[in-house]
Amino acid sequence: MAIIRYLHLGLTAACNLNCKHCFIKEKESKELSFEKAIAFIDVLEKQGLTHIYYTYGEPLLYHRLFEFSKNIRLKGIYQVLMTNGTQINYEVAQKIAASGINRVMISIDSSIEKSMI
């Protein structure tokens, strides 16, 4: 059986930016069902999953991200939030810290605001 250690998981395709380099062209609010996502992780956990990278779209737009990450924390899986950072304020930072997300990576792909709109 193959061992799957790392997963790049797109919980939503929604994004509040329109970066030229992004390969996700449909910015609609398509979301992975919470229940299906948990069931999927349960299967991968049995195959050796150790890390989840929340990516594709803007993960902070997924309405159940913090609930999801708390469930993943209970499984002992390392979690990385890959975000454009535009949704982070003090309240969101507190939720990230409380949710069990281990690391936050903020992409800064341009210093020119217009290139991301």
N, CA, C and O of each residue as an XYZ file, in Angstrom:
468
protein
N       0.838     -1.187      0.000
C       0.000      0.000      0.000
C       0.878      1.243      0.000
O       1.861      1.324      0.736
N       0.517      2.193     -0.820
C       1.271      3.447     -0.893
C       1.088      4.248      0.388
O       0.017      4.248      0.994
N       2.145      4.921      0.780
C       2.079      5.788      1.948
C       1.902      7.221      1.465
O       2.694      7.727      0.670
N       0.871      7.851      1.950
C       0.605      9.250      1.611
C       0.867     10.070      2.858
O       0.122      9.975      3.834
N       1.906     10.864      2.836
C       2.272     11.647      4.014
C       1.794     13.099      3.930
O       1.412     13.683      4.945
N       1.811     13.678      2.746
C       1.504     15.098      2.569
C       0.299     15.265      1.656
O       0.186     14.598      0.627
N      -0.596     16.160      2.044
C      -1.787     16.431      1.249
C      -1.962     17.930      1.091
O      -1.984     18.665      2.078
N      -2.088     18.381     -0.144
C      -2.473     19.765     -0.430
C      -3.979     19.723     -0.643
O      -4.465     19.160     -1.624
N      -4.703     20.322      0.281
C      -6.155     20.189      0.307
C      -6.839     21.507     -0.023
O      -6.608     22.524      0.631
N      -7.675     21.472     -1.036
C      -8.476     22.634     -1.400
C      -9.884     22.470     -0.861
O     -10.702     21.770     -1.458
N     -10.169     23.103      0.254
C     -11.505     23.024      0.840
C     -12.500     23.910      0.099
O     -13.706     23.668      0.134
N     -11.986     24.935     -0.569
C     -12.833     25.843     -1.342
C     -12.055     26.378     -2.540
O     -10.830     26.499     -2.498
N     -12.781     26.695     -3.602
C     -12.163     27.346     -4.761
C     -12.332     28.856     -4.678
O     -11.783     29.593     -5.497
N     -13.085     29.310     -3.699
C     -13.350     30.748     -3.553
C     -12.062     31.507     -3.254
O     -11.201     31.033     -2.512
N     -11.950     32.682     -3.841
C     -10.804     33.547     -3.566
C     -11.241     34.995     -3.748
O     -12.065     35.310     -4.607
N     -10.680     35.855     -2.932
C     -11.019     37.275     -2.999
C     -10.046     38.067     -3.872
O     -10.204     39.278     -4.024
N      -9.055     37.407     -4.440
C      -8.106     38.065     -5.339
C      -8.199     37.447     -6.731
O      -8.904     36.459     -6.937
N      -7.494     38.031     -7.668
C      -7.480     37.529     -9.037
C      -6.050     37.588     -9.565
O      -5.771     38.271    -10.550
N      -5.162     36.876     -8.913
C      -3.741     36.910     -9.267
C      -3.515     36.309    -10.650
O      -4.079     35.268    -10.987
N      -2.691     36.971    -11.438
C      -2.426     36.532    -12.807
C      -1.782     35.153    -12.868
O      -2.026     34.397    -13.808
N      -0.963     34.820    -11.877
C      -0.240     33.554    -11.898
C      -1.075     32.371    -11.412
O      -0.650     31.224    -11.549
N      -2.253     32.630    -10.848
C      -3.062     31.567    -10.249
C      -3.659     30.670    -11.326
O      -4.182     31.151    -12.331
N      -3.575     29.365    -11.106
C      -4.106     28.423    -12.081
C      -5.580     28.100    -11.836
O      -6.207     27.448    -12.672
N      -6.139     28.535    -10.725
C      -7.561     28.317    -10.467
C      -8.328     29.472    -11.098
O      -8.280     30.603    -10.616
N      -9.024     29.174    -12.163
C      -9.700     30.226    -12.920
C     -11.134     30.445    -12.452
O     -11.660     31.549    -12.590
N     -11.769     29.426    -11.907
C     -13.133     29.574    -11.405
C     -13.061     29.979     -9.942
O     -12.711     29.163     -9.090
N     -13.382     31.209     -9.648
C     -13.274     31.733     -8.285
C     -14.603     31.637     -7.535
O     -14.820     32.337     -6.546
N     -15.481     30.772     -8.011
C     -16.777     30.612     -7.364
C     -16.595     29.978     -5.988
O     -15.521     29.475     -5.657
N     -17.632     30.011     -5.217
C     -17.541     29.497     -3.857
C     -17.825     27.998     -3.783
O     -18.549     27.545     -2.896
N     -17.260     27.236     -4.703
C     -17.394     25.785     -4.639
C     -16.632     25.298     -3.414
O     -15.475     25.659     -3.200
N     -17.298     24.474     -2.615
C     -16.666     23.983     -1.398
C     -16.755     22.473     -1.324
O     -17.707     21.864     -1.813
N     -15.761     21.887     -0.713
C     -15.778     20.474     -0.400
C     -16.672     20.294      0.822
O     -16.568     21.051      1.787
N     -17.531     19.316      0.783
C     -18.401     19.047      1.924
C     -17.553     18.712      3.155
O     -16.595     17.945      3.066
N     -17.911     19.288      4.288
C     -17.198     19.047      5.545
C     -17.142     17.550      5.846
O     -16.080     17.019      6.172
N     -18.267     16.880      5.738
C     -18.346     15.457      6.061
C     -17.488     14.622      5.113
O     -16.800     13.699      5.549
N     -17.527     14.942      3.814
C     -16.709     14.206      2.844
C     -15.230     14.455      3.086
O     -14.414     13.542      2.958
N     -14.883     15.684      3.434
C     -13.478     16.013      3.693
C     -12.958     15.245      4.904
O     -11.849     14.713      4.865
N     -13.737     15.180      5.973
C     -13.325     14.431      7.168
C     -13.189     12.949      6.836
O     -12.224     12.309      7.255
N     -14.145     12.395      6.088
C     -14.082     10.981      5.702
C     -12.844     10.707      4.850
O     -12.192      9.676      5.016
N     -12.522     11.614      3.948
C     -11.338     11.496      3.097
C     -10.069     11.481      3.946
O      -9.172     10.669      3.717
N      -9.996     12.380      4.927
C      -8.829     12.442      5.807
C      -8.721     11.170      6.633
O      -7.616     10.682      6.868
N      -9.843     10.626      7.076
C      -9.826      9.376      7.843
C      -9.172      8.254      7.042
O      -8.393      7.470      7.584
N      -9.490      8.179      5.752
C      -8.890      7.159      4.878
C      -7.393      7.405      4.731
O      -6.595      6.478      4.869
N      -7.007      8.647      4.452
C      -5.594      8.967      4.247
C      -4.784      8.834      5.534
O      -3.600      8.497      5.490
N      -5.403      9.091      6.660
C      -4.707      8.945      7.943
C      -4.252      7.494      8.127
O      -3.167      7.245      8.650
N      -5.066      6.558      7.705
C      -4.720      5.133      7.801
C      -3.583      4.766      6.855
O      -2.938      3.732      7.028
N      -3.338      5.609      5.857
C      -2.265      5.368      4.899
C      -1.005      6.154      5.235
O      -0.068      6.196      4.437
N      -0.976      6.773      6.408
C       0.241      7.436      6.862
C       0.275      8.942      6.737
O       1.347      9.537      6.845
N      -0.872      9.584      6.511
C      -0.908     11.039      6.366
C      -0.370     11.727      7.617
O      -0.804     11.437      8.731
N       0.585     12.644      7.421
C       1.173     13.369      8.553
C       1.032     14.883      8.437
O       1.107     15.588      9.443
N       0.828     15.394      7.215
C       0.772     16.844      6.990
C      -0.370     17.204      6.040
O      -0.593     16.530      5.034
N      -1.082     18.267      6.372
C      -2.088     18.831      5.471
C      -1.732     20.287      5.220
O      -1.476     21.052      6.149
N      -1.722     20.653      3.948
C      -1.515     22.039      3.531
C      -2.846     22.545      2.997
O      -3.329     22.056      1.975
N      -3.443     23.516      3.676
C      -4.687     24.120      3.199
C      -4.310     25.143      2.133
O      -3.655     26.146      2.419
N      -4.730     24.875      0.913
C      -4.306     25.691     -0.215
C      -5.397     25.678     -1.281
O      -6.495     25.180     -1.032
N      -5.119     26.205     -2.435
C      -6.057     26.334     -3.554
C      -7.191     27.252     -3.117
O      -7.752     27.064     -2.038
N      -7.527     28.210     -3.911
C      -8.497     29.198     -3.457
C      -7.934     29.910     -2.231
O      -6.722     29.900     -2.015
N      -8.776     30.512     -1.447
C      -8.357     31.145     -0.185
C      -8.973     30.348      0.958
O     -10.170     30.469      1.216
N      -8.173     29.534      1.649
C      -8.702     28.661      2.701
C      -9.494     29.393      3.787
O     -10.421     28.822      4.361
N      -9.143     30.635      4.070
C      -9.866     31.372      5.115
C     -11.292     31.739      4.703
O     -12.062     32.231      5.528
N     -11.651     31.510      3.453
C     -13.025     31.730      3.008
C     -13.891     30.482      3.194
O     -15.107     30.535      3.009
N     -13.270     29.369      3.556
C     -14.029     28.139      3.836
C     -14.738     28.322      5.169
O     -14.084     28.504      6.196
N     -16.048     28.278      5.168
C     -16.833     28.656      6.349
C     -16.653     27.735      7.554
O     -17.031     28.109      8.664
N     -16.089     26.549      7.366
C     -15.890     25.636      8.498
C     -14.415     25.301      8.711
O     -14.089     24.261      9.284
N     -13.534     26.174      8.253
C     -12.096     25.900      8.351
C     -11.655     25.617      9.784
O     -10.952     24.636     10.028
N     -12.047     26.442     10.715
C     -11.551     26.286     12.081
C     -12.135     25.049     12.756
O     -11.447     24.393     13.538
N     -13.365     24.729     12.472
C     -13.963     23.488     12.970
C     -13.230     22.288     12.370
O     -12.923     21.320     13.066
N     -12.957     22.368     11.075
C     -12.246     21.292     10.385
C     -10.856     21.101     10.982
O     -10.455     19.976     11.283
N     -10.123     22.195     11.153
C      -8.746     22.089     11.651
C      -8.701     21.583     13.092
O      -7.742     20.914     13.476
N      -9.714     21.887     13.890
C      -9.769     21.331     15.252
C      -9.923     19.814     15.206
O      -9.321     19.105     16.012
N     -10.725     19.314     14.270
C     -10.869     17.870     14.086
C      -9.554     17.234     13.658
O      -9.197     16.154     14.128
N      -8.845     17.897     12.779
C      -7.567     17.374     12.290
C      -6.521     17.395     13.400
O      -5.706     16.477     13.503
N      -6.539     18.421     14.219
C      -5.604     18.505     15.349
C      -5.738     17.276     16.247
O      -4.734     16.751     16.728
N      -6.963     16.814     16.477
C      -7.198     15.641     17.324
C      -6.571     14.378     16.746
O      -6.319     13.420     17.477
N      -6.319     14.370     15.445
C      -5.686     13.229     14.793
C      -4.161     13.320     14.836
O      -3.468     12.381     14.445
N      -3.644     14.451     15.310
C      -2.198     14.631     15.395
C      -1.532     14.945     14.071
O      -0.326     14.746     13.920
N      -2.296     15.432     13.113
C      -1.761     15.759     11.794
C      -1.299     17.214     11.794
O      -2.020     18.102     12.250
N      -0.096     17.450     11.282
C       0.490     18.790     11.197
C      -0.253     19.575     10.123
O      -0.488     19.061      9.029
N      -0.624     20.819     10.428
C      -1.430     21.622      9.515
C      -0.732     22.924      9.132
O      -0.203     23.641      9.981
N      -0.747     23.209      7.827
C      -0.160     24.440      7.303
C      -1.248     25.196      6.538
O      -1.868     24.653      5.623
N      -1.466     26.439      6.919
C      -2.429     27.298      6.234
C      -1.676     28.165      5.241
O      -0.840     28.979      5.631
N      -1.972     27.991      3.952
C      -1.353     28.788      2.901
C      -2.398     29.794      2.436
O      -3.414     29.417      1.852
N      -2.147     31.078      2.698
C      -3.154     32.111      2.510
C      -2.565     33.348      1.844
O      -1.352     33.555      1.854
N      -3.435     34.161      1.266
C      -2.960     35.446      0.737
C      -2.905     36.496      1.845
O      -2.393     37.595      1.633
N      -3.426     36.165      3.015
C      -3.303     37.023      4.185
C      -4.302     38.157      4.294
O      -4.339     38.845      5.314
N      -5.111     38.368      3.272
C      -6.004     39.525      3.280
C      -7.152     39.400      4.273
O      -7.773     40.400      4.632
N      -7.436     38.191      4.715
C      -8.548     37.971      5.644
C      -8.101     37.975      7.107
O      -8.927     37.858      8.013
N      -6.804     38.110      7.333
C      -6.287     38.002      8.698
C      -6.352     39.344      9.423
O      -5.817     40.353      8.965
N      -7.013     39.317     10.548
C      -7.025     40.433     11.491
C      -6.799     39.809     12.875
O      -6.517     38.614     12.971
N      -6.915     40.584     13.916
C      -6.641     40.063     15.259
C      -7.559     38.890     15.604
O      -7.100     37.869     16.116
N      -8.847     39.038     15.324
C      -9.816     37.984     15.644
C      -9.514     36.697     14.880
O      -9.538     35.611     15.460
N      -9.235     36.813     13.600
C      -8.920     35.641     12.785
C      -7.615     35.004     13.258
O      -7.511     33.778     13.309
N      -6.627     35.811     13.602
C      -5.361     35.278     14.118
C      -5.592     34.476     15.393
O      -4.970     33.431     15.587
N      -6.469     34.949     16.254
C      -6.800     34.217     17.481
C      -7.466     32.879     17.150
O      -7.178     31.866     17.788
N      -8.350     32.875     16.161
C      -9.016     31.638     15.748
C      -8.018     30.651     15.147
O      -8.100     29.448     15.393
N      -7.082     31.163     14.365
C      -6.047     30.300     13.788
C      -5.255     29.642     14.907
O      -5.033     28.431     14.888
N      -4.831     30.430     15.874
C      -4.033     29.911     16.989
C      -4.804     28.865     17.791
O      -4.227     27.862     18.212
N      -6.087     29.086     18.003
C      -6.898     28.169     18.804
C      -7.289     26.903     18.047
O      -7.649     25.900     18.663
N      -7.221     26.941     16.731
C      -7.726     25.834     15.919
C      -6.767     24.657     15.808
O      -7.176     23.553     15.449
N      -5.513     24.883     16.110
C      -4.548     23.797     15.971
C      -3.734     23.859     14.696
O      -2.944     22.955     14.425
N      -3.911     24.907     13.909
C      -3.064     25.084     12.727
C      -1.654     25.377     13.217
O      -1.446     26.273     14.034
N      -0.683     24.612     12.710
C       0.690     24.703     13.197
C       1.507     25.816     12.565
O       2.382     26.395     13.209
N       1.224     26.115     11.307
C       2.033     27.105     10.584
C       1.151     27.864      9.610
O       0.216     27.311      9.031
N       1.466     29.142      9.439
C       0.764     29.978      8.464
C       1.792     30.488      7.467
O       2.825     31.038      7.850
N       1.503     30.301      6.192
C       2.352     30.821      5.127
C       1.535     31.841      4.345
O       0.460     31.527      3.835
N       2.051     33.061      4.255
C       1.361     34.124      3.526
C       2.124     34.386      2.236
O       3.314     34.699      2.253
N       1.417     34.252      1.114
C       2.072     34.496     -0.171
C       2.007     35.979     -0.505
O       0.944     36.599     -0.474
N       3.151     36.518     -0.818
C       3.252     37.902     -1.285
C       3.915     37.815     -2.651
O       5.140     37.771     -2.765
N       3.084     37.792     -3.681
C       3.580     37.547     -5.025
C       3.852     38.813     -5.809
O       4.365     38.755     -6.927
N       3.517     39.949     -5.238
C       3.783     41.225     -5.884
C       3.691     42.327     -4.845
O       2.918     42.237     -3.890
N       4.475     43.350     -5.038
C       4.360     44.513     -4.160
C       3.449     45.572     -4.777
O       3.237     46.643     -4.208
N       2.917     45.247     -5.950
C       2.028     46.167     -6.658
C       0.600     45.648     -6.513
O       0.248     44.619     -7.089
N      -0.212     46.353     -5.754
C      -1.565     45.896     -5.447
C      -2.384     45.598     -6.699
O      -3.130     44.618     -6.718
N      -2.267     46.404     -7.730
C      -3.069     46.213     -8.936
C      -2.781     44.887     -9.629
O      -3.637     44.385    -10.358
N      -1.614     44.310     -9.426
C      -1.286     43.054    -10.097
C      -2.034     41.876     -9.491
O      -2.042     40.791    -10.073
N      -2.662     42.064     -8.339
C      -3.390     40.980     -7.692
C      -4.898     41.170     -7.748
O      -5.645     40.346     -7.220
N      -5.344     42.225     -8.369
C      -6.784     42.511     -8.399
C      -7.353     42.146     -9.753
O      -8.550     42.311     -9.984
